[in-house]
Amino acid sequence: MTPTRIAVAGAGYIGQAHMGVILKSPSCVLSAIVDPSPAALALATQAGVPWFKSIEELLANHRPDGLVLATPNHLHVPQALQSIDAGLPILLEKPMATSVADGEQLLRVVNAAGAKVLIGHHRAHSPIMAKAREVLDSGKLGQLVAVMGSATFYKPDQYYADGPWRAELGGGPILLNMIHEVHNLRMLCGEIVAVQAFASQATRGFPVEDTVAINLRFASGVLGTFLLSDTAACARSWEQTSQENKAYPSYDDEDCYVITGTNGSLSVPTMRLKTYPRAEDRSWWKAFEVGVVGMVRDDPLKHQMEHFGQVVRGEASPLVSAHDGLLNLRVTEAIVEAARTGRTVNLDPA
């Protein structure tokens, strides 16, 4: 098979992560790097691929089979529209847009053009998430009742110094981090139909939040709570528990989700399972059967890139569509609105 030629726009942290999996891919090759920075030129030279300062320059001089857009959030929509207009399949990093209105505009164009667009919610490609979904679908937990989640971690000051846009509107942990959690929660418990939230800027003092407490209602009747903070020195986050990204230290005794049903609970990603042995004899006075669900840990970015190659070649439809990306964005925007107003924000899951 002729390797699928993938260009990457954006040479920051996530862009470099995409480059890394492409360079190791059995089916894709890195064909170009697009970024105006001198650091991007150095990366292109090291990889032995062309370097372009802009997508305009890329399209004028080089035609990849697909393009990864790993650029700052505010560039996602204009660059996606530019790529779609050129007929180029794209892997568009999350969030697909910085506002629901812009996301809706992009979705209309995607649908009208029949464009090949995969949204970069890479945890959708996680073997851990696939196994968790399998356990829930098996009925072992009984009827789902509630989910408790957290994404608590401490981002160093350098993170914001390297990307000042992250501290401004359109950045912040709701859009940068919570949007990942929203997609995971939707995969586990279904569509989210209402949110409540409190947000705080007390620690960092940025225009955007640093800590958020969130309540969620799902269409199924499941209720959820979630604590988000990028200034909490705590390991209860996906990055620090899943072991999928080796750049982060990991702690075997921590989870970031607990899904509870009428017959038991599943903690993710340790996959610790507690269930009652007999449904007719359930009681808090009775002991659970305790076990661990067997699963494989592997880099979801690697699986996402192989899937993107399939999308580019017309072998698969996007696992995370632009419509999915918009649903995630609607929930995050609702969280922002709920925190701002103190009101419950209802959502149309369609």
PyMOL commands that set and color helices and strands:
alter all, ss='L'
color gray80, all
select helices_A, chain A and resi 13-23+38-47+55-61+73-85+100-113+122-125+127-138+157-162+164-167+172-189+238-241+279-281+300-312+322-341
alter helices_A, ss='H'
color red, helices_A
select strands_A, chain A and resi 4-9+28-34+51-52+66-69+90-93+117-120+144-152+192-200+211-218+223-229+257-261+264-268+272-275+289-292+345-346
alter strands_A, ss='S'
color yellow, strands_A
deselect
rebuild
show_as cartoon
